[in-house]
Each structure stands twice: as structure tokens, then as C-alpha cells.
Amino acid sequence: MSKSSSSNREMHWQKTKTLTMLTLIIWYFFSFEIHLWGEALNTAGFPGGYFMAGQGSQVAFALLVFWFARRQDKLDQEYGVAE
């Protein structure tokens, strides 16, 4: 194994870890933090803040999955490890 190959793997792994951590931070925000602010969306007679936060989180999770997959695919192609 050449040194450039090892260095290439290390850079790919470092960028993959960074992308994964960013994805987990975004996931945490939409899983926990956004629901803390749901109370502010409530109006007189309609307590829909938690419901709206829950529905918004589901949309955000779906978008997050596709965003992560596209970014990871670009990283894999950049470093020559794409499937």
C-alpha cells in the first residue's frame, strides 16, 4: 500500500466523520430542540404547536437522509471509493 493511498483513505475518512457529525447535529436539533419551541406556535383554542413541530421534524428527517446520501456519494466519488 502506497503512502498516497493511505493518505487518501485518511482524508476520505476524516471528511466522512465530519459529514456524519454535522448530520447528527442537525438530527438532534430537529429531534429535540425544535419541540421545545412548539409551545410558541400555540394559539388560543388550538394547541397545534407540538403537532406542527412533529410534522416538520418528519419532513426534515426525510430531507436529511437524501441530503446525506448525496453528499456522501460525492465524497466517495471524489476519493475513488464509489460503488
PDB file of N, CA, C and O in Angstrom, chain B, residues numbered from 101:
ATOM      1  N   MET B 101       0.835  -1.172   0.000  1.00  0.00           N
ATOM      2  CA  MET B 101       0.000   0.000   0.000  1.00  0.00           C
ATOM      3  C   MET B 101       0.884   1.241   0.000  1.00  0.00           C
ATOM      4  O   MET B 101       1.783   1.379   0.830  1.00  0.00           O
ATOM      5  N   SER B 102       0.622   2.123  -0.924  1.00  0.00           N
ATOM      6  CA  SER B 102       1.442   3.322  -1.024  1.00  0.00           C
ATOM      7  C   SER B 102       1.002   4.367  -0.003  1.00  0.00           C
ATOM      8  O   SER B 102      -0.104   4.316   0.533  1.00  0.00           O
ATOM      9  N   LYS B 103       1.894   5.304   0.245  1.00  0.00           N
ATOM     10  CA  LYS B 103       1.602   6.352   1.211  1.00  0.00           C
ATOM     11  C   LYS B 103       0.466   7.244   0.726  1.00  0.00           C
ATOM     12  O   LYS B 103      -0.363   7.670   1.530  1.00  0.00           O
ATOM     13  N   SER B 104       0.412   7.533  -0.571  1.00  0.00           N
ATOM     14  CA  SER B 104      -0.655   8.388  -1.087  1.00  0.00           C
ATOM     15  C   SER B 104      -2.013   7.711  -0.939  1.00  0.00           C
ATOM     16  O   SER B 104      -3.018   8.376  -0.687  1.00  0.00           O
ATOM     17  N   SER B 105      -2.043   6.397  -1.094  1.00  0.00           N
ATOM     18  CA  SER B 105      -3.289   5.660  -0.917  1.00  0.00           C
ATOM     19  C   SER B 105      -3.751   5.734   0.539  1.00  0.00           C
ATOM     20  O   SER B 105      -4.937   5.917   0.811  1.00  0.00           O
ATOM     21  N   SER B 106      -2.820   5.592   1.459  1.00  0.00           N
ATOM     22  CA  SER B 106      -3.142   5.680   2.880  1.00  0.00           C
ATOM     23  C   SER B 106      -3.602   7.091   3.239  1.00  0.00           C
ATOM     24  O   SER B 106      -4.557   7.266   3.997  1.00  0.00           O
ATOM     25  N   SER B 107      -2.927   8.081   2.697  1.00  0.00           N
ATOM     26  CA  SER B 107      -3.312   9.468   2.952  1.00  0.00           C
ATOM     27  C   SER B 107      -4.687   9.775   2.365  1.00  0.00           C
ATOM     28  O   SER B 107      -5.485  10.500   2.960  1.00  0.00           O
ATOM     29  N   ASN B 108      -4.948   9.209   1.188  1.00  0.00           N
ATOM     30  CA  ASN B 108      -6.240   9.392   0.533  1.00  0.00           C
ATOM     31  C   ASN B 108      -7.363   8.794   1.389  1.00  0.00           C
ATOM     32  O   ASN B 108      -8.426   9.396   1.538  1.00  0.00           O
ATOM     33  N   ARG B 109      -7.118   7.611   1.947  1.00  0.00           N
ATOM     34  CA  ARG B 109      -8.117   6.978   2.811  1.00  0.00           C
ATOM     35  C   ARG B 109      -8.367   7.793   4.068  1.00  0.00           C
ATOM     36  O   ARG B 109      -9.507   7.953   4.503  1.00  0.00           O
ATOM     37  N   GLU B 110      -7.291   8.305   4.643  1.00  0.00           N
ATOM     38  CA  GLU B 110      -7.428   9.101   5.869  1.00  0.00           C
ATOM     39  C   GLU B 110      -8.231  10.377   5.618  1.00  0.00           C
ATOM     40  O   GLU B 110      -9.063  10.758   6.442  1.00  0.00           O
ATOM     41  N   MET B 111      -7.986  11.035   4.489  1.00  0.00           N
ATOM     42  CA  MET B 111      -8.752  12.242   4.159  1.00  0.00           C
ATOM     43  C   MET B 111     -10.218  11.907   3.924  1.00  0.00           C
ATOM     44  O   MET B 111     -11.104  12.639   4.367  1.00  0.00           O
ATOM     45  N   HIS B 112     -10.473  10.812   3.232  1.00  0.00           N
ATOM     46  CA  HIS B 112     -11.858  10.387   2.993  1.00  0.00           C
ATOM     47  C   HIS B 112     -12.554  10.096   4.313  1.00  0.00           C
ATOM     48  O   HIS B 112     -13.691  10.517   4.526  1.00  0.00           O
ATOM     49  N   TRP B 113     -11.873   9.377   5.199  1.00  0.00           N
ATOM     50  CA  TRP B 113     -12.470   9.038   6.482  1.00  0.00           C
ATOM     51  C   TRP B 113     -12.705  10.283   7.326  1.00  0.00           C
ATOM     52  O   TRP B 113     -13.730  10.381   8.001  1.00  0.00           O
ATOM     53  N   GLN B 114     -11.784  11.229   7.303  1.00  0.00           N
ATOM     54  CA  GLN B 114     -11.941  12.464   8.066  1.00  0.00           C
ATOM     55  C   GLN B 114     -13.148  13.253   7.575  1.00  0.00           C
ATOM     56  O   GLN B 114     -13.938  13.744   8.381  1.00  0.00           O
ATOM     57  N   LYS B 115     -13.295  13.379   6.263  1.00  0.00           N
ATOM     58  CA  LYS B 115     -14.443  14.108   5.713  1.00  0.00           C
ATOM     59  C   LYS B 115     -15.745  13.367   5.971  1.00  0.00           C
ATOM     60  O   LYS B 115     -16.778  13.999   6.196  1.00  0.00           O
ATOM     61  N   THR B 116     -15.717  12.042   5.944  1.00  0.00           N
ATOM     62  CA  THR B 116     -16.912  11.255   6.244  1.00  0.00           C
ATOM     63  C   THR B 116     -17.334  11.448   7.698  1.00  0.00           C
ATOM     64  O   THR B 116     -18.522  11.593   7.986  1.00  0.00           O
ATOM     65  N   LYS B 117     -16.362  11.451   8.618  1.00  0.00           N
ATOM     66  CA  LYS B 117     -16.682  11.686  10.027  1.00  0.00           C
ATOM     67  C   LYS B 117     -17.274  13.072  10.238  1.00  0.00           C
ATOM     68  O   LYS B 117     -18.223  13.234  11.006  1.00  0.00           O
ATOM     69  N   THR B 118     -16.718  14.074   9.561  1.00  0.00           N
ATOM     70  CA  THR B 118     -17.229  15.436   9.681  1.00  0.00           C
ATOM     71  C   THR B 118     -18.658  15.528   9.168  1.00  0.00           C
ATOM     72  O   THR B 118     -19.509  16.151   9.802  1.00  0.00           O
ATOM     73  N   LEU B 119     -18.920  14.917   8.034  1.00  0.00           N
ATOM     74  CA  LEU B 119     -20.274  14.914   7.476  1.00  0.00           C
ATOM     75  C   LEU B 119     -21.239  14.184   8.402  1.00  0.00           C
ATOM     76  O   LEU B 119     -22.371  14.630   8.587  1.00  0.00           O
ATOM     77  N   THR B 120     -20.812  13.079   8.981  1.00  0.00           N
ATOM     78  CA  THR B 120     -21.666  12.332   9.899  1.00  0.00           C
ATOM     79  C   THR B 120     -21.973  13.145  11.147  1.00  0.00           C
ATOM     80  O   THR B 120     -23.115  13.159  11.606  1.00  0.00           O
ATOM     81  N   MET B 121     -20.982  13.819  11.700  1.00  0.00           N
ATOM     82  CA  MET B 121     -21.209  14.644  12.886  1.00  0.00           C
ATOM     83  C   MET B 121     -22.165  15.800  12.584  1.00  0.00           C
ATOM     84  O   MET B 121     -23.042  16.108  13.391  1.00  0.00           O
ATOM     85  N   LEU B 122     -21.999  16.434  11.433  1.00  0.00           N
ATOM     86  CA  LEU B 122     -22.903  17.515  11.038  1.00  0.00           C
ATOM     87  C   LEU B 122     -24.330  16.985  10.899  1.00  0.00           C
ATOM     88  O   LEU B 122     -25.279  17.639  11.330  1.00  0.00           O
ATOM     89  N   THR B 123     -24.481  15.820  10.308  1.00  0.00           N
ATOM     90  CA  THR B 123     -25.801  15.212  10.150  1.00  0.00           C
ATOM     91  C   THR B 123     -26.416  14.900  11.510  1.00  0.00           C
ATOM     92  O   THR B 123     -27.610  15.121  11.710  1.00  0.00           O
ATOM     93  N   LEU B 124     -25.625  14.394  12.439  1.00  0.00           N
ATOM     94  CA  LEU B 124     -26.145  14.092  13.771  1.00  0.00           C
ATOM     95  C   LEU B 124     -26.540  15.350  14.538  1.00  0.00           C
ATOM     96  O   LEU B 124     -27.505  15.328  15.302  1.00  0.00           O
ATOM     97  N   ILE B 125     -25.814  16.436  14.345  1.00  0.00           N
ATOM     98  CA  ILE B 125     -26.173  17.703  14.989  1.00  0.00           C
ATOM     99  C   ILE B 125     -27.500  18.214  14.444  1.00  0.00           C
ATOM    100  O   ILE B 125     -28.357  18.657  15.208  1.00  0.00           O
ATOM    101  N   ILE B 126     -27.671  18.155  13.136  1.00  0.00           N
ATOM    102  CA  ILE B 126     -28.936  18.578  12.532  1.00  0.00           C
ATOM    103  C   ILE B 126     -30.072  17.670  13.006  1.00  0.00           C
ATOM    104  O   ILE B 126     -31.163  18.148  13.317  1.00  0.00           O
ATOM    105  N   TRP B 127     -29.817  16.372  13.060  1.00  0.00           N
ATOM    106  CA  TRP B 127     -30.815  15.415  13.540  1.00  0.00           C
ATOM    107  C   TRP B 127     -31.210  15.736  14.981  1.00  0.00           C
ATOM    108  O   TRP B 127     -32.397  15.730  15.307  1.00  0.00           O
ATOM    109  N   TYR B 128     -30.240  16.015  15.842  1.00  0.00           N
ATOM    110  CA  TYR B 128     -30.517  16.359  17.239  1.00  0.00           C
ATOM    111  C   TYR B 128     -31.395  17.602  17.317  1.00  0.00           C
ATOM    112  O   TYR B 128     -32.352  17.647  18.089  1.00  0.00           O
ATOM    113  N   PHE B 129     -31.068  18.602  16.520  1.00  0.00           N
ATOM    114  CA  PHE B 129     -31.850  19.842  16.541  1.00  0.00           C
ATOM    115  C   PHE B 129     -33.313  19.563  16.222  1.00  0.00           C
ATOM    116  O   PHE B 129     -34.205  20.024  16.933  1.00  0.00           O
ATOM    117  N   PHE B 130     -33.558  18.813  15.159  1.00  0.00           N
ATOM    118  CA  PHE B 130     -34.938  18.557  14.766  1.00  0.00           C
ATOM    119  C   PHE B 130     -35.619  17.512  15.645  1.00  0.00           C
ATOM    120  O   PHE B 130     -36.848  17.447  15.667  1.00  0.00           O
ATOM    121  N   SER B 131     -34.867  16.701  16.362  1.00  0.00           N
ATOM    122  CA  SER B 131     -35.463  15.706  17.246  1.00  0.00           C
ATOM    123  C   SER B 131     -35.857  16.290  18.593  1.00  0.00           C
ATOM    124  O   SER B 131     -36.902  15.938  19.140  1.00  0.00           O
ATOM    125  N   PHE B 132     -35.031  17.178  19.132  1.00  0.00           N
ATOM    126  CA  PHE B 132     -35.253  17.644  20.492  1.00  0.00           C
ATOM    127  C   PHE B 132     -35.472  19.147  20.608  1.00  0.00           C
ATOM    128  O   PHE B 132     -36.433  19.585  21.241  1.00  0.00           O
ATOM    129  N   GLU B 133     -34.611  19.923  20.017  1.00  0.00           N
ATOM    130  CA  GLU B 133     -34.658  21.370  20.217  1.00  0.00           C
ATOM    131  C   GLU B 133     -35.913  22.012  19.626  1.00  0.00           C
ATOM    132  O   GLU B 133     -36.526  22.870  20.262  1.00  0.00           O
ATOM    133  N   ILE B 134     -36.295  21.611  18.436  1.00  0.00           N
ATOM    134  CA  ILE B 134     -37.430  22.249  17.771  1.00  0.00           C
ATOM    135  C   ILE B 134     -38.722  22.038  18.563  1.00  0.00           C
ATOM    136  O   ILE B 134     -39.617  22.882  18.515  1.00  0.00           O
ATOM    137  N   HIS B 135     -38.831  20.931  19.285  1.00  0.00           N
ATOM    138  CA  HIS B 135     -40.038  20.658  20.065  1.00  0.00           C
ATOM    139  C   HIS B 135     -40.129  21.542  21.301  1.00  0.00           C
ATOM    140  O   HIS B 135     -41.217  21.744  21.841  1.00  0.00           O
ATOM    141  N   LEU B 136     -39.017  22.061  21.746  1.00  0.00           N
ATOM    142  CA  LEU B 136     -39.052  22.987  22.881  1.00  0.00           C
ATOM    143  C   LEU B 136     -39.710  24.311  22.493  1.00  0.00           C
ATOM    144  O   LEU B 136     -40.261  25.012  23.343  1.00  0.00           O
ATOM    145  N   TRP B 137     -39.647  24.643  21.219  1.00  0.00           N
ATOM    146  CA  TRP B 137     -40.226  25.898  20.750  1.00  0.00           C
ATOM    147  C   TRP B 137     -41.644  25.723  20.235  1.00  0.00           C
ATOM    148  O   TRP B 137     -42.264  26.698  19.810  1.00  0.00           O
ATOM    149  N   GLY B 138     -42.168  24.517  20.261  1.00  0.00           N
ATOM    150  CA  GLY B 138     -43.516  24.252  19.764  1.00  0.00           C
ATOM    151  C   GLY B 138     -44.586  24.991  20.533  1.00  0.00           C
ATOM    152  O   GLY B 138     -45.620  25.349  19.968  1.00  0.00           O
ATOM    153  N   GLU B 139     -44.361  25.223  21.792  1.00  0.00           N
ATOM    154  CA  GLU B 139     -45.323  25.937  22.629  1.00  0.00           C
ATOM    155  C   GLU B 139     -45.610  27.338  22.098  1.00  0.00           C
ATOM    156  O   GLU B 139     -46.729  27.833  22.234  1.00  0.00           O
ATOM    157  N   ALA B 140     -44.622  27.973  21.503  1.00  0.00           N
ATOM    158  CA  ALA B 140     -44.798  29.327  20.969  1.00  0.00           C
ATOM    159  C   ALA B 140     -45.745  29.356  19.767  1.00  0.00           C
ATOM    160  O   ALA B 140     -46.287  30.409  19.433  1.00  0.00           O
ATOM    161  N   LEU B 141     -45.947  28.207  19.118  1.00  0.00           N
ATOM    162  CA  LEU B 141     -46.845  28.151  17.959  1.00  0.00           C
ATOM    163  C   LEU B 141     -48.308  27.987  18.344  1.00  0.00           C
ATOM    164  O   LEU B 141     -49.195  28.117  17.499  1.00  0.00           O
ATOM    165  N   ASN B 142     -48.559  27.706  19.603  1.00  0.00           N
ATOM    166  CA  ASN B 142     -49.941  27.514  20.046  1.00  0.00           C
ATOM    167  C   ASN B 142     -50.705  28.828  20.005  1.00  0.00           C
ATOM    168  O   ASN B 142     -50.168  29.887  20.332  1.00  0.00           O
ATOM    169  N   THR B 143     -51.972  28.741  19.596  1.00  0.00           N
ATOM    170  CA  THR B 143     -52.847  29.913  19.617  1.00  0.00           C
ATOM    171  C   THR B 143     -54.014  29.599  20.535  1.00  0.00           C
ATOM    172  O   THR B 143     -54.179  28.461  20.974  1.00  0.00           O
ATOM    173  N   ALA B 144     -54.806  30.586  20.820  1.00  0.00           N
ATOM    174  CA  ALA B 144     -55.948  30.396  21.714  1.00  0.00           C
ATOM    175  C   ALA B 144     -56.897  29.358  21.124  1.00  0.00           C
ATOM    176  O   ALA B 144     -57.418  29.538  20.023  1.00  0.00           O
ATOM    177  N   GLY B 145     -57.113  28.298  21.845  1.00  0.00           N
ATOM    178  CA  GLY B 145     -58.046  27.270  21.420  1.00  0.00           C
ATOM    179  C   GLY B 145     -57.482  26.246  20.457  1.00  0.00           C
ATOM    180  O   GLY B 145     -58.184  25.291  20.127  1.00  0.00           O
ATOM    181  N   PHE B 146     -56.257  26.392  19.990  1.00  0.00           N
ATOM    182  CA  PHE B 146     -55.692  25.413  19.056  1.00  0.00           C
ATOM    183  C   PHE B 146     -54.258  25.091  19.464  1.00  0.00           C
ATOM    184  O   PHE B 146     -53.326  25.790  19.069  1.00  0.00           O
ATOM    185  N   PRO B 147     -54.082  24.041  20.248  1.00  0.00           N
ATOM    186  CA  PRO B 147     -52.734  23.661  20.682  1.00  0.00           C
ATOM    187  C   PRO B 147     -52.019  22.826  19.625  1.00  0.00           C
ATOM    188  O   PRO B 147     -51.769  21.640  19.843  1.00  0.00           O
ATOM    189  N   GLY B 148     -51.692  23.414  18.505  1.00  0.00           N
ATOM    190  CA  GLY B 148     -51.090  22.671  17.411  1.00  0.00           C
ATOM    191  C   GLY B 148     -49.590  22.802  17.299  1.00  0.00           C
ATOM    192  O   GLY B 148     -48.995  22.293  16.349  1.00  0.00           O
ATOM    193  N   GLY B 149     -48.967  23.474  18.245  1.00  0.00           N
ATOM    194  CA  GLY B 149     -47.527  23.692  18.157  1.00  0.00           C
ATOM    195  C   GLY B 149     -46.721  22.411  18.142  1.00  0.00           C
ATOM    196  O   GLY B 149     -45.820  22.246  17.319  1.00  0.00           O
ATOM    197  N   TYR B 150     -47.043  21.500  19.054  1.00  0.00           N
ATOM    198  CA  TYR B 150     -46.301  20.239  19.105  1.00  0.00           C
ATOM    199  C   TYR B 150     -46.557  19.422  17.847  1.00  0.00           C
ATOM    200  O   TYR B 150     -45.636  18.809  17.306  1.00  0.00           O
ATOM    201  N   PHE B 151     -47.803  19.407  17.377  1.00  0.00           N
ATOM    202  CA  PHE B 151     -48.137  18.679  16.156  1.00  0.00           C
ATOM    203  C   PHE B 151     -47.362  19.238  14.967  1.00  0.00           C
ATOM    204  O   PHE B 151     -46.804  18.476  14.177  1.00  0.00           O
ATOM    205  N   MET B 152     -47.324  20.549  14.837  1.00  0.00           N
ATOM    206  CA  MET B 152     -46.609  21.174  13.720  1.00  0.00           C
ATOM    207  C   MET B 152     -45.112  20.901  13.816  1.00  0.00           C
ATOM    208  O   MET B 152     -44.458  20.668  12.800  1.00  0.00           O
ATOM    209  N   ALA B 153     -44.569  20.929  15.027  1.00  0.00           N
ATOM    210  CA  ALA B 153     -43.143  20.630  15.202  1.00  0.00           C
ATOM    211  C   ALA B 153     -42.863  19.170  14.840  1.00  0.00           C
ATOM    212  O   ALA B 153     -41.836  18.868  14.232  1.00  0.00           O
ATOM    213  N   GLY B 154     -43.766  18.273  15.210  1.00  0.00           N
ATOM    214  CA  GLY B 154     -43.585  16.861  14.883  1.00  0.00           C
ATOM    215  C   GLY B 154     -43.642  16.597  13.393  1.00  0.00           C
ATOM    216  O   GLY B 154     -42.836  15.833  12.862  1.00  0.00           O
ATOM    217  N   GLN B 155     -44.588  17.223  12.716  1.00  0.00           N
ATOM    218  CA  GLN B 155     -44.701  17.040  11.269  1.00  0.00           C
ATOM    219  C   GLN B 155     -43.505  17.660  10.548  1.00  0.00           C
ATOM    220  O   GLN B 155     -42.987  17.089   9.589  1.00  0.00           O
ATOM    221  N   GLY B 156     -43.078  18.812  11.009  1.00  0.00           N
ATOM    222  CA  GLY B 156     -41.908  19.457  10.415  1.00  0.00           C
ATOM    223  C   GLY B 156     -40.647  18.636  10.600  1.00  0.00           C
ATOM    224  O   GLY B 156     -39.789  18.590   9.719  1.00  0.00           O
ATOM    225  N   SER B 157     -40.537  17.983  11.758  1.00  0.00           N
ATOM    226  CA  SER B 157     -39.378  17.131  12.016  1.00  0.00           C
ATOM    227  C   SER B 157     -39.341  15.957  11.057  1.00  0.00           C
ATOM    228  O   SER B 157     -38.270  15.585  10.577  1.00  0.00           O
ATOM    229  N   GLN B 158     -40.487  15.371  10.771  1.00  0.00           N
ATOM    230  CA  GLN B 158     -40.525  14.240   9.850  1.00  0.00           C
ATOM    231  C   GLN B 158     -40.099  14.647   8.448  1.00  0.00           C
ATOM    232  O   GLN B 158     -39.384  13.908   7.772  1.00  0.00           O
ATOM    233  N   VAL B 159     -40.535  15.811   8.016  1.00  0.00           N
ATOM    234  CA  VAL B 159     -40.119  16.322   6.708  1.00  0.00           C
ATOM    235  C   VAL B 159     -38.612  16.576   6.715  1.00  0.00           C
ATOM    236  O   VAL B 159     -37.913  16.233   5.762  1.00  0.00           O
ATOM    237  N   ALA B 160     -38.118  17.181   7.799  1.00  0.00           N
ATOM    238  CA  ALA B 160     -36.688  17.470   7.902  1.00  0.00           C
ATOM    239  C   ALA B 160     -35.865  16.174   7.893  1.00  0.00           C
ATOM    240  O   ALA B 160     -34.796  16.135   7.286  1.00  0.00           O
ATOM    241  N   PHE B 161     -36.343  15.122   8.552  1.00  0.00           N
ATOM    242  CA  PHE B 161     -35.615  13.857   8.563  1.00  0.00           C
ATOM    243  C   PHE B 161     -35.533  13.256   7.168  1.00  0.00           C
ATOM    244  O   PHE B 161     -34.484  12.751   6.768  1.00  0.00           O
ATOM    245  N   ALA B 162     -36.626  13.306   6.432  1.00  0.00           N
ATOM    246  CA  ALA B 162     -36.629  12.768   5.067  1.00  0.00           C
ATOM    247  C   ALA B 162     -35.644  13.544   4.190  1.00  0.00           C
ATOM    248  O   ALA B 162     -34.878  12.946   3.434  1.00  0.00           O
ATOM    249  N   LEU B 163     -35.667  14.863   4.292  1.00  0.00           N
ATOM    250  CA  LEU B 163     -34.730  15.678   3.511  1.00  0.00           C
ATOM    251  C   LEU B 163     -33.294  15.427   3.948  1.00  0.00           C
ATOM    252  O   LEU B 163     -32.383  15.408   3.119  1.00  0.00           O
ATOM    253  N   LEU B 164     -33.091  15.235   5.239  1.00  0.00           N
ATOM    254  CA  LEU B 164     -31.747  14.988   5.769  1.00  0.00           C
ATOM    255  C   LEU B 164     -31.156  13.687   5.229  1.00  0.00           C
ATOM    256  O   LEU B 164     -29.963  13.629   4.930  1.00  0.00           O
ATOM    257  N   VAL B 165     -31.968  12.656   5.105  1.00  0.00           N
ATOM    258  CA  VAL B 165     -31.495  11.383   4.574  1.00  0.00           C
ATOM    259  C   VAL B 165     -31.009  11.543   3.138  1.00  0.00           C
ATOM    260  O   VAL B 165     -29.925  11.078   2.789  1.00  0.00           O
ATOM    261  N   PHE B 166     -31.818  12.205   2.304  1.00  0.00           N
ATOM    262  CA  PHE B 166     -31.428  12.400   0.908  1.00  0.00           C
ATOM    263  C   PHE B 166     -30.223  13.317   0.776  1.00  0.00           C
ATOM    264  O   PHE B 166     -29.354  13.081  -0.063  1.00  0.00           O
ATOM    265  N   TRP B 167     -30.160  14.361   1.598  1.00  0.00           N
ATOM    266  CA  TRP B 167     -29.013  15.280   1.571  1.00  0.00           C
ATOM    267  C   TRP B 167     -27.733  14.537   1.957  1.00  0.00           C
ATOM    268  O   TRP B 167     -26.707  14.682   1.293  1.00  0.00           O
ATOM    269  N   PHE B 168     -27.791  13.745   3.028  1.00  0.00           N
ATOM    270  CA  PHE B 168     -26.622  12.996   3.475  1.00  0.00           C
ATOM    271  C   PHE B 168     -26.152  12.015   2.410  1.00  0.00           C
ATOM    272  O   PHE B 168     -24.956  11.918   2.136  1.00  0.00           O
ATOM    273  N   ALA B 169     -27.087  11.290   1.811  1.00  0.00           N
ATOM    274  CA  ALA B 169     -26.725  10.287   0.798  1.00  0.00           C
ATOM    275  C   ALA B 169     -26.052  10.952  -0.401  1.00  0.00           C
ATOM    276  O   ALA B 169     -25.074  10.427  -0.932  1.00  0.00           O
ATOM    277  N   ARG B 170     -26.569  12.098  -0.829  1.00  0.00           N
ATOM    278  CA  ARG B 170     -25.973  12.794  -1.977  1.00  0.00           C
ATOM    279  C   ARG B 170     -24.579  13.319  -1.644  1.00  0.00           C
ATOM    280  O   ARG B 170     -23.656  13.198  -2.451  1.00  0.00           O
ATOM    281  N   ARG B 171     -24.428  13.903  -0.451  1.00  0.00           N
ATOM    282  CA  ARG B 171     -23.111  14.418  -0.052  1.00  0.00           C
ATOM    283  C   ARG B 171     -22.096  13.288   0.109  1.00  0.00           C
ATOM    284  O   ARG B 171     -20.943  13.429  -0.297  1.00  0.00           O
ATOM    285  N   GLN B 172     -22.517  12.168   0.700  1.00  0.00           N
ATOM    286  CA  GLN B 172     -21.604  11.043   0.882  1.00  0.00           C
ATOM    287  C   GLN B 172     -21.209  10.451  -0.465  1.00  0.00           C
ATOM    288  O   GLN B 172     -20.059  10.053  -0.652  1.00  0.00           O
ATOM    289  N   ASP B 173     -22.141  10.388  -1.399  1.00  0.00           N
ATOM    290  CA  ASP B 173     -21.835   9.872  -2.732  1.00  0.00           C
ATOM    291  C   ASP B 173     -20.806  10.758  -3.429  1.00  0.00           C
ATOM    292  O   ASP B 173     -19.896  10.257  -4.091  1.00  0.00           O
ATOM    293  N   LYS B 174     -20.950  12.070  -3.279  1.00  0.00           N
ATOM    294  CA  LYS B 174     -19.962  12.989  -3.873  1.00  0.00           C
ATOM    295  C   LYS B 174     -18.587  12.784  -3.251  1.00  0.00           C
ATOM    296  O   LYS B 174     -17.576  12.792  -3.952  1.00  0.00           O
ATOM    297  N   LEU B 175     -18.551  12.600  -1.929  1.00  0.00           N
ATOM    298  CA  LEU B 175     -17.280  12.337  -1.252  1.00  0.00           C
ATOM    299  C   LEU B 175     -16.658  11.038  -1.752  1.00  0.00           C
ATOM    300  O   LEU B 175     -15.460  10.982  -2.030  1.00  0.00           O
ATOM    301  N   ASP B 176     -17.466  10.009  -1.864  1.00  0.00           N
ATOM    302  CA  ASP B 176     -16.951   8.710  -2.341  1.00  0.00           C
ATOM    303  C   ASP B 176     -16.395   8.821  -3.749  1.00  0.00           C
ATOM    304  O   ASP B 176     -15.344   8.252  -4.046  1.00  0.00           O
ATOM    305  N   GLN B 177     -17.082   9.543  -4.615  1.00  0.00           N
ATOM    306  CA  GLN B 177     -16.598   9.707  -5.983  1.00  0.00           C
ATOM    307  C   GLN B 177     -15.323  10.537  -6.003  1.00  0.00           C
ATOM    308  O   GLN B 177     -14.415  10.255  -6.785  1.00  0.00           O
ATOM    309  N   GLU B 178     -15.243  11.546  -5.163  1.00  0.00           N
ATOM    310  CA  GLU B 178     -14.049  12.388  -5.109  1.00  0.00           C
ATOM    311  C   GLU B 178     -12.807  11.585  -4.727  1.00  0.00           C
ATOM    312  O   GLU B 178     -11.719  11.844  -5.241  1.00  0.00           O
ATOM    313  N   TYR B 179     -12.965  10.621  -3.835  1.00  0.00           N
ATOM    314  CA  TYR B 179     -11.824   9.841  -3.363  1.00  0.00           C
ATOM    315  C   TYR B 179     -11.722   8.472  -4.028  1.00  0.00           C
ATOM    316  O   TYR B 179     -10.879   7.657  -3.652  1.00  0.00           O
ATOM    317  N   GLY B 180     -12.571   8.222  -5.006  1.00  0.00           N
ATOM    318  CA  GLY B 180     -12.451   6.985  -5.781  1.00  0.00           C
ATOM    319  C   GLY B 180     -12.897   5.739  -5.062  1.00  0.00           C
ATOM    320  O   GLY B 180     -12.386   4.656  -5.345  1.00  0.00           O
ATOM    321  N   VAL B 181     -13.827   5.853  -4.146  1.00  0.00           N
ATOM    322  CA  VAL B 181     -14.327   4.676  -3.432  1.00  0.00           C
ATOM    323  C   VAL B 181     -15.824   4.469  -3.672  1.00  0.00           C
ATOM    324  O   VAL B 181     -16.483   3.753  -2.917  1.00  0.00           O
ATOM    325  N   ALA B 182     -16.358   5.097  -4.724  1.00  0.00           N
ATOM    326  CA  ALA B 182     -17.779   4.978  -5.019  1.00  0.00           C
ATOM    327  C   ALA B 182     -18.103   3.573  -5.474  1.00  0.00           C
ATOM    328  O   ALA B 182     -17.248   2.862  -6.004  1.00  0.00           O
ATOM    329  N   GLU B 183     -19.330   3.186  -5.265  1.00  0.00           N
ATOM    330  CA  GLU B 183     -19.763   1.842  -5.664  1.00  0.00           C
ATOM    331  C   GLU B 183     -20.018   1.767  -7.141  1.00  0.00           C
ATOM    332  O   GLU B 183     -20.389   0.710  -7.651  1.00  0.00           O
TER     333      GLU B 183
END
